[in-house]
Amino acid sequence: MKTAYELAMERLSKNAPTKKTSTEQKQQLAELDSKYAAKIAEREIFLQSERRKAAQKADFEAMEKLEKELVSDRKSLHAELEEKKEKVRNQS
């Protein structure tokens, strides 16, 4: 007797079969992950140093603005990464 999970997975695979990624695609995805991890780290380092400068001046508004900028940059870089990964996945 199959569990509800197994039945749901069968229905899902009928509606949207999973695609296998090739070795080349896996390599491209890994390169994208590495590249964007470096971009995010670079941005974090820069903004953390700016935050420290603002903290030394006791400029709490600037610190908050920099924190929001960091969160925004992370989100946009993650979105950009996922968009590029999806293009690689959809290559035939």
NUDOLO-444587 format. One record per residue (C-alpha): residue number from 1; residue in one letter; y, z negated, x negated. Coordinates in steps of 0.02 Angstrom, whole numbers. Layout:
BEGIN
<rec n="NUM" res="A" v="Y" w="Z" u="X"/>
...
% end
This chain:
BEGIN
<rec n="1" res="M" v="0" w="0" u="0"/>
<rec n="2" res="K" v="170" w="49" u="-70"/>
<rec n="3" res="T" v="319" w="-66" u="-78"/>
<rec n="4" res="A" v="483" w="-25" u="5"/>
<rec n="5" res="Y" v="556" w="7" u="-169"/>
<rec n="6" res="E" v="421" w="135" u="-210"/>
<rec n="7" res="L" v="447" w="223" u="-44"/>
<rec n="8" res="A" v="635" w="228" u="-70"/>
<rec n="9" res="M" v="613" w="299" u="-245"/>
<rec n="10" res="E" v="498" w="436" u="-178"/>
<rec n="11" res="R" v="626" w="486" u="-47"/>
<rec n="12" res="L" v="764" w="484" u="-176"/>
<rec n="13" res="S" v="668" w="596" u="-295"/>
<rec n="14" res="K" v="635" w="720" u="-155"/>
<rec n="15" res="N" v="820" w="728" u="-110"/>
<rec n="16" res="A" v="889" w="730" u="-286"/>
<rec n="17" res="P" v="759" w="760" u="-421"/>
<rec n="18" res="T" v="801" w="686" u="-589"/>
<rec n="19" res="K" v="842" w="801" u="-733"/>
<rec n="20" res="K" v="768" w="777" u="-904"/>
<rec n="21" res="T" v="893" w="777" u="-1046"/>
<rec n="22" res="S" v="852" w="878" u="-1199"/>
<rec n="23" res="T" v="855" w="810" u="-1375"/>
<rec n="24" res="E" v="1016" w="907" u="-1407"/>
<rec n="25" res="Q" v="1097" w="833" u="-1251"/>
<rec n="26" res="K" v="1044" w="658" u="-1303"/>
<rec n="27" res="Q" v="1124" w="688" u="-1473"/>
<rec n="28" res="Q" v="1285" w="750" u="-1393"/>
<rec n="29" res="L" v="1289" w="599" u="-1277"/>
<rec n="30" res="A" v="1264" w="482" u="-1424"/>
<rec n="31" res="E" v="1405" w="568" u="-1519"/>
<rec n="32" res="L" v="1520" w="550" u="-1368"/>
<rec n="33" res="D" v="1476" w="365" u="-1352"/>
<rec n="34" res="S" v="1512" w="338" u="-1536"/>
<rec n="35" res="K" v="1675" w="436" u="-1532"/>
<rec n="36" res="Y" v="1742" w="345" u="-1380"/>
<rec n="37" res="A" v="1686" w="174" u="-1443"/>
<rec n="38" res="A" v="1792" w="209" u="-1597"/>
<rec n="39" res="K" v="1941" w="266" u="-1492"/>
<rec n="40" res="I" v="1931" w="109" u="-1385"/>
<rec n="41" res="A" v="1914" w="-4" u="-1538"/>
<rec n="42" res="E" v="2062" w="81" u="-1621"/>
<rec n="43" res="R" v="2169" w="55" u="-1466"/>
<rec n="44" res="E" v="2113" w="-127" u="-1449"/>
<rec n="45" res="I" v="2157" w="-164" u="-1630"/>
<rec n="46" res="F" v="2328" w="-85" u="-1613"/>
<rec n="47" res="L" v="2371" w="-175" u="-1451"/>
<rec n="48" res="Q" v="2303" w="-342" u="-1513"/>
<rec n="49" res="S" v="2419" w="-333" u="-1663"/>
<rec n="50" res="E" v="2564" w="-292" u="-1547"/>
<rec n="51" res="R" v="2514" w="-439" u="-1437"/>
<rec n="52" res="R" v="2516" w="-556" u="-1587"/>
<rec n="53" res="K" v="2691" w="-498" u="-1630"/>
<rec n="54" res="A" v="2747" w="-530" u="-1451"/>
<rec n="55" res="A" v="2664" w="-702" u="-1454"/>
<rec n="56" res="Q" v="2758" w="-748" u="-1612"/>
<rec n="57" res="K" v="2920" w="-705" u="-1523"/>
<rec n="58" res="A" v="2860" w="-799" u="-1368"/>
<rec n="59" res="D" v="2887" w="-641" u="-1267"/>
<rec n="60" res="F" v="2762" w="-673" u="-1129"/>
<rec n="61" res="E" v="2817" w="-525" u="-1024"/>
<rec n="62" res="A" v="2779" w="-407" u="-1169"/>
<rec n="63" res="M" v="2611" w="-491" u="-1196"/>
<rec n="64" res="E" v="2565" w="-466" u="-1014"/>
<rec n="65" res="K" v="2624" w="-285" u="-1019"/>
<rec n="66" res="L" v="2519" w="-252" u="-1174"/>
<rec n="67" res="E" v="2366" w="-332" u="-1093"/>
<rec n="68" res="K" v="2387" w="-220" u="-940"/>
<rec n="69" res="E" v="2408" w="-70" u="-1054"/>
<rec n="70" res="L" v="2246" w="-114" u="-1144"/>
<rec n="71" res="V" v="2151" w="-126" u="-980"/>
<rec n="72" res="S" v="2226" w="39" u="-921"/>
<rec n="73" res="D" v="2183" w="126" u="-1085"/>
<rec n="74" res="R" v="2004" w="62" u="-1078"/>
<rec n="75" res="K" v="1983" w="125" u="-900"/>
<rec n="76" res="S" v="2054" w="297" u="-939"/>
<rec n="77" res="L" v="1949" w="316" u="-1096"/>
<rec n="78" res="H" v="1791" w="263" u="-1004"/>
<rec n="79" res="A" v="1830" w="386" u="-863"/>
<rec n="80" res="E" v="1861" w="524" u="-990"/>
<rec n="81" res="L" v="1697" w="481" u="-1077"/>
<rec n="82" res="E" v="1597" w="485" u="-915"/>
<rec n="83" res="E" v="1675" w="652" u="-868"/>
<rec n="84" res="K" v="1625" w="729" u="-1035"/>
<rec n="85" res="K" v="1450" w="652" u="-1025"/>
<rec n="86" res="E" v="1427" w="727" u="-853"/>
<rec n="87" res="K" v="1473" w="900" u="-921"/>
<rec n="88" res="V" v="1342" w="880" u="-1058"/>
<rec n="89" res="R" v="1212" w="823" u="-932"/>
<rec n="90" res="N" v="1246" w="974" u="-820"/>
<rec n="91" res="Q" v="1224" w="1099" u="-961"/>
<rec n="92" res="S" v="1071" w="1207" u="-938"/>
% end
